[in-house]
Every structure is written in C-alpha cells, then in structure tokens.
Amino acid sequence: MAGKEPEIITDKNQMRKWSRTMRSKGKTIGLVPTMGYLHEGHISLVREAHNHTNLIVVSIYVNPGQFSTTEDLSTYPSDFDRDIQKLMAVPGGVDVVFHPYNLYDYGQRKPSGANNFGSSNDNCEKTICGDGGKVEKKEVVSCLEESGLGHETWVRVERLEKLLCGKSRPVFFRGVATVVTKLFNIVEPDVAVFGKKDYQQWRIIQRMVSFQRILKFLIECWQE
C-alpha cells in the first residue's frame, strides 16, 4: 500500500534551503544517494536510515562523471515513476527525492534534452560522450571531459585509488567521489547511508569522508 508522497526537489539551492529549514527546527536529515532504478538493496538502505534520523532524502541522479567515453551512458536504466512508487511503499516513506537535472558546471554551453543524464533517449549521449566513444587518448577521459563543456573540478582519493582498481577505473572512482561530495554539500545531511555491494566504491567514500569530517557516517551492508 502506498504511503506518503515525497516532495520532489530538482534545484540544488532549493534542496539546501529545505535542509537548513528543517535543521533550524531541530530535525536530523539522512541521505541515501542513488542513481535510480531502485531495487530492494536501495530500499533496505532507506529503512536503515529511518533508524537514525527524523527525515529522509533520497537522491536520484545518473552521474555522467563516473562514465568513461567507452561506456553507454544513454542506456543506463531509468524509471522515475516506478522509483517514487517504491519509496512510497517503504514504512514511513521518504520526505524528499532530490532529482537534479545537472550537478556539473558547463560554462557557457548548456546540454540539451534530458531531464537527467542517462535517463532519456534523446541526443544526450552525443552531447556528453562524443562520437560513439571514439576520442583521442588522454590519461583520464570521462563523458564530461570529452564533451568540451566547462566542468574541470574533481575530487579524488588518489592514494587509495592506486591500491584498488584505480588504474583501470580512474573515471569511475573520481566521478563517484566528486558527485558524493556535491551531494553532501547540497543536502548537508547528518547521516548518509551506503551499501557495501560495490566494496571498492564504499572504501573510496569512507576514506573521503574521514578527511572531510562533515557528517556522521553510516555504512550498511546489503545484497541484491
């Protein structure tokens, strides 16, 4: 049975304003970051977040910064309406779904078309990933870099990357660290909940947070 319908926020300034308003009222905020197409693993993290905070924010954002130009961002699965229904079915529901169009700086040039990168079948993949992934060789090339758009600032956990699979996955780790930092600074949560299914991704975020010291950090393990 469906529960309460979450507020859907797409603007980062509005999201930050909501969080600060709730905190001024003495509420604590939990964040569950996702790229959407939710399954039981994600839902278990939402349930766990309810044990630690008053309010729950689930972010749904397909992050282009963690896709290389050889990966097909446009085919990443997405069903936003289905995701909302799944969240409404969780006991207690969620308070906000943060669903931004874009979290990166594109300078003077604006990408066109999609409501969220990777979640439509328009020209998004051409705008971001170039001509079918055929690009000149660079040390690190993501869908964002090759686009020729404005974004150039990244967060990296370089020492740990080298001990993990950073040599073969530099775009992925850098993209994950960058987008999670952005989400932390926008939502300003007291607690964030992540799964250990992608263990190396979890370790990167854990190390990043230990340096930033910006929030209490909760890790919960789940299986598909």
N, C-alpha and C positions, 0 to 999 in steps of 0.2 A: 504494500500500500504506500502510495506516495506521501511524503511528509511536506515540510515547509519548502517553499521555492526560494532558492538563494538569490541575493542581489547580484546582478552581473555588472561588473565594472570593467571597462575597456581602457580607460585613461589612467596613466600612471600617477598623475597629480591628484586625481580624484581618489585613487586607491590609497595613497599616502595620507590624504586628508581624512579618509574614513578610519584608518588605523589610529591616527593621532586623536581623533574624536573619541573613539572607543576607549583608548588608554586613559584619556582625561576623565573618563567615567569609572576608572578603576578596573577595567576589563583586561584580561590577558588574551593574546592572539596566537593561535597556532597556524602554521603554514605547511601545506602539503603540495610541493611542486610536482607537476606532471606535464606530459606532452599530449595529454588527452587519450582518447580511445581506451577508456578506463576498464579495468578488469578487477577481479577480486583482490589481487595484490594491492592495488591502489586503495580500494575500499577498506582493506584492513588497516592501512595507514591512517585513514580518516577516523576510523573507530578508535585507534590508539590515541590520536590527537585529542579526542574528546576527554580522555583521562587526565589531561594535563593543562588544558586552557579553557577559558569561558567561551571563546569564539573561534571559528574555524574558517580559514581562507584556503581554497584550492585554486592553484594557478593552472591554467590550461594554455600552453604556448609551445608550438612546434618551433624549436630553436634552430634557425639556419646556421648559427655559428658553430655547431658541432658536426655539420655535414661537410665532407670533402666534395670536390667537384666531380668525383667519380661515383658518388652516391646520389640516388634519385630522390631528392627531397620532395618532389611533387607527388610521389606515390605513398608517402607516409600516411597511414590510415587515420581518418578523422570522422567523427560523428558527434558533433557538439550536442545536439538534442538528446541523443542517447546518453551521453555523459551526464547531462543535467538530470535525467530521469534516474540514473543510477545513484547520483548523490542525494536526490530527494528520498530515495528508499532507505538510506542509512538512518538508524535511530538517532534523532537529534539533528539530522541533516547537516548542512553547512551554511554558514552565514553569507559568505561572498564567494563567487567564482571570478577570479581575475583573469580576463581573456583579452590581453592586449593585441592590437594589430601588429605592432612592431616595437622592439626594445633596443634597436640599434640606431646609430647616427648615420644618416645617408647624405650629409652635406646638403647641397643644393638640389640634388636629384632625388626624386621620390619614386619608389617602386609602385607599380600599379596592379590593381586587380583583386588580390586575395584578401579575405577577411583575416587570414592568419597564414603565414608562410607554410607551405606544405599541406594546406587544408583545402585547396581548390584545384580545379583542372584548367585554369586559365594560363596566362603566359608567365606565371610566377617563376617557374623553373628556368625559363630563358632569361628573365631579368636577373636572377640571382646566380645561377650556376653556369652561365655562358652556353657555348655551343656543344651540348652533349658531353660536357666534361673534358673536351679537348682543349687543354690550356698549356701554356709554356710551363716548364718545370720550375718550381720555387721550393724553398725549404718547407714552408707551411702554406698551403693554399686551401682556404675554405670557400664555401659558396658565397660568403660575404666579400672576401678579399678580391676574388676574381671578377666580381660584378663591376668593379671600378667605381663603386659608390663610396661614401665618405667615412665609414667606420674604420678605425685603426687602433683602438684602445682595447687591450686584452688583460685578463687575469690568468696567471699561470702558477702552478705549483711545480716548479721545474725540477728540483732535486728528486722528489718522489716520482714524478713522471718517468724519469730515467730508470728508476728501479722497477717500474711496472711496464706497461706496453707503450710508453710514450713515443718510442722511436717509430713504431708502426701506426700509432693513433694520436699524433700530436694535435690534430684538428679537434678530435673528439674531447680530449681532456681539457684543452684550453677553452673550447666552447662551453663545456659544462661549468667550469669554474667561473667563467665570465657571466653567464646567464644567471647562475645561482647568486652571485654577488649582486647583480642587478635586482633580482627579486627580493633579496634581503634588504636592500636599501630602499626599495619602493614600499614593500609591505611592512617592514620593520617588525617582524614577529618576535615574540618571546621564546617560542619553541618552533623548530622545524623538524618534520618527520620524513625520513628517507628509508627506503628498503635496501637490503644488502644483496639483492639478486645480482646486480652488477657490482661485484665486490670492489673492483678497482675504482670505479666511479665513486663509490661510497668512501673509499680511503682518501681520494683526492679532496672531496668535500670536507671530510673530517679534519684533514690537515689544514685546509684553507681556513676553516672556522677557528681552529686553535690559534691561528695567527691573528685573525681579525678580532676575536673576543667580543663579538657584537650581540650574541644571544646565547641563551641556554640551548643546548643541542641534544636532541633525542634521536637515537638510532633504533629502528625496529626491523627485525628480520621477517621476511615473508617469502612464500613460494607461490608460483602460479598454480 
